[in-house]
Amino acid sequence: GLDIATLLLAWLTEVVQIWMVLAIKGYEPGPAVGVALAALGALGAVQLATLTVYILMAAFIMQAVLSWIAPNSPLAPLLTTVTRPLLRPLQSFVPLVANVDLSPLVALFVCQLLLILPLAWLETTLSRLL
């Protein structure tokens, strides 16, 4: 399940951060205040999704490095808990190569595609509305 209260707080923090940066830059919403507020809220959601993808990428990299260096590290179960739901479907498609699991590499590739294609496009589109 998702912790809606924490997600709402994170989204609100992103929206306030964007609003403060725009205020520092001297942004005035003009006559279309409703469109600007909707774009601000959507841009906060997109930036929160981008931040989530970056956190997942860091977890994939840390899990891969820890599996090589210190597989019994106290951090390993936490990283496994975070990444297992995303890596398990990939592990059924990506075969082991010399007993090395390449699913984190595929997951990093998918995360990069998410950052480049839909999230970057949404961010530029919503920024134009402001």
C-alpha positions as CSV (number, residue, x, y, z in Angstrom):
1,G,0.0,0.0,0.0
2,L,0.9,3.6,-0.3
3,D,1.1,6.1,2.5
4,I,-1.2,8.8,1.1
5,A,-0.4,11.3,3.9
6,T,3.3,11.2,3.2
7,L,2.8,11.4,-0.6
8,L,0.5,14.3,-0.1
9,L,3.1,16.1,2.1
10,A,5.8,15.4,-0.5
11,W,3.6,16.7,-3.3
12,L,2.8,19.8,-1.3
13,T,6.5,20.4,-0.6
14,E,7.3,20.1,-4.3
15,V,4.5,22.6,-5.1
16,V,5.6,25.1,-2.5
17,Q,9.2,24.8,-3.8
18,I,8.2,25.4,-7.4
19,W,6.0,28.3,-6.3
20,M,8.8,29.9,-4.2
21,V,11.3,29.5,-7.1
22,L,8.8,31.2,-9.5
23,A,8.1,33.9,-6.9
24,I,11.9,34.6,-6.6
25,K,12.1,34.8,-10.4
26,G,9.3,37.4,-10.4
27,Y,6.6,35.2,-12.0
28,E,3.1,36.6,-12.2
29,P,0.3,34.2,-13.2
30,G,-1.7,36.8,-15.2
31,P,-5.4,36.4,-16.0
32,A,-5.4,32.6,-16.1
33,V,-4.8,31.9,-12.4
34,G,-6.8,28.6,-12.5
35,V,-4.7,27.2,-15.3
36,A,-1.5,28.3,-13.5
37,L,-2.6,26.6,-10.3
38,A,-3.5,23.4,-12.1
39,A,-0.2,23.4,-14.0
40,L,1.7,24.1,-10.7
41,G,0.0,21.1,-9.0
42,A,0.6,18.8,-12.0
43,L,4.2,20.0,-12.2
44,G,4.7,19.2,-8.5
45,A,3.4,15.6,-9.2
46,V,5.7,15.2,-12.2
47,Q,8.7,16.4,-10.2
48,L,7.7,14.0,-7.4
49,A,7.6,11.2,-9.9
50,T,11.0,12.2,-11.2
51,L,12.4,12.2,-7.7
52,T,11.0,8.8,-7.1
53,V,12.6,7.4,-10.2
54,Y,16.0,8.9,-9.1
55,I,15.6,7.3,-5.6
56,L,14.8,3.9,-7.2
57,M,17.8,4.2,-9.5
58,A,20.0,4.9,-6.4
59,A,18.5,1.8,-4.7
60,F,19.2,-0.4,-7.7
61,I,22.8,0.8,-7.9
62,M,23.4,0.4,-4.1
63,Q,21.8,-3.0,-4.1
64,A,24.0,-4.2,-7.0
65,V,27.2,-2.8,-5.4
66,L,26.3,-4.3,-2.0
67,S,25.6,-7.7,-3.5
68,W,29.2,-7.7,-4.9
69,I,31.0,-6.2,-1.9
70,A,29.0,-7.0,1.3
71,P,25.9,-9.2,0.6
72,N,25.2,-9.6,4.3
73,S,25.2,-5.8,5.0
74,P,22.4,-4.5,7.3
75,L,21.3,-2.2,4.5
76,A,20.8,-5.2,2.0
77,P,17.3,-6.3,3.4
78,L,16.0,-2.7,3.2
79,L,17.2,-2.3,-0.4
80,T,15.8,-5.7,-1.3
81,T,12.4,-4.8,0.1
82,V,12.3,-1.6,-1.9
83,T,13.5,-3.1,-5.2
84,R,12.1,-6.6,-5.1
85,P,8.6,-5.7,-6.4
86,L,10.1,-4.0,-9.4
87,L,12.9,-6.5,-10.1
88,R,10.8,-9.7,-9.8
89,P,8.9,-9.2,-13.1
90,L,12.1,-8.4,-14.9
91,Q,13.9,-11.5,-13.5
92,S,11.4,-13.7,-15.3
93,F,12.4,-12.1,-18.7
94,V,16.1,-11.4,-18.2
95,P,18.1,-14.6,-18.0
96,L,21.1,-15.0,-15.7
97,V,24.4,-14.5,-17.4
98,A,27.2,-16.5,-15.8
99,N,25.1,-16.5,-12.5
100,V,24.9,-12.7,-12.6
101,D,21.5,-11.1,-12.4
102,L,21.2,-8.4,-15.0
103,S,17.7,-7.3,-14.1
104,P,18.9,-4.2,-12.1
105,L,20.7,-3.1,-15.3
106,V,17.4,-3.5,-17.3
107,A,15.6,-1.6,-14.5
108,L,18.1,1.2,-14.7
109,F,17.6,1.4,-18.5
110,V,13.8,1.5,-18.0
111,C,14.2,4.3,-15.4
112,Q,16.3,6.3,-17.8
113,L,13.7,5.9,-20.5
114,L,11.0,7.1,-18.0
115,L,13.1,10.1,-17.2
116,I,13.9,11.0,-20.8
117,L,10.5,10.3,-22.5
118,P,7.3,10.9,-20.6
119,L,8.6,12.8,-17.5
120,A,10.7,15.3,-19.4
121,W,8.0,15.9,-21.9
122,L,5.4,16.4,-19.2
123,E,7.7,18.8,-17.3
124,T,8.4,21.0,-20.4
125,T,4.7,21.0,-21.4
126,L,3.6,22.0,-17.9
127,S,6.3,24.6,-17.6
128,R,5.0,26.3,-20.7
129,L,1.6,26.6,-19.1
130,L,3.1,28.7,-16.3
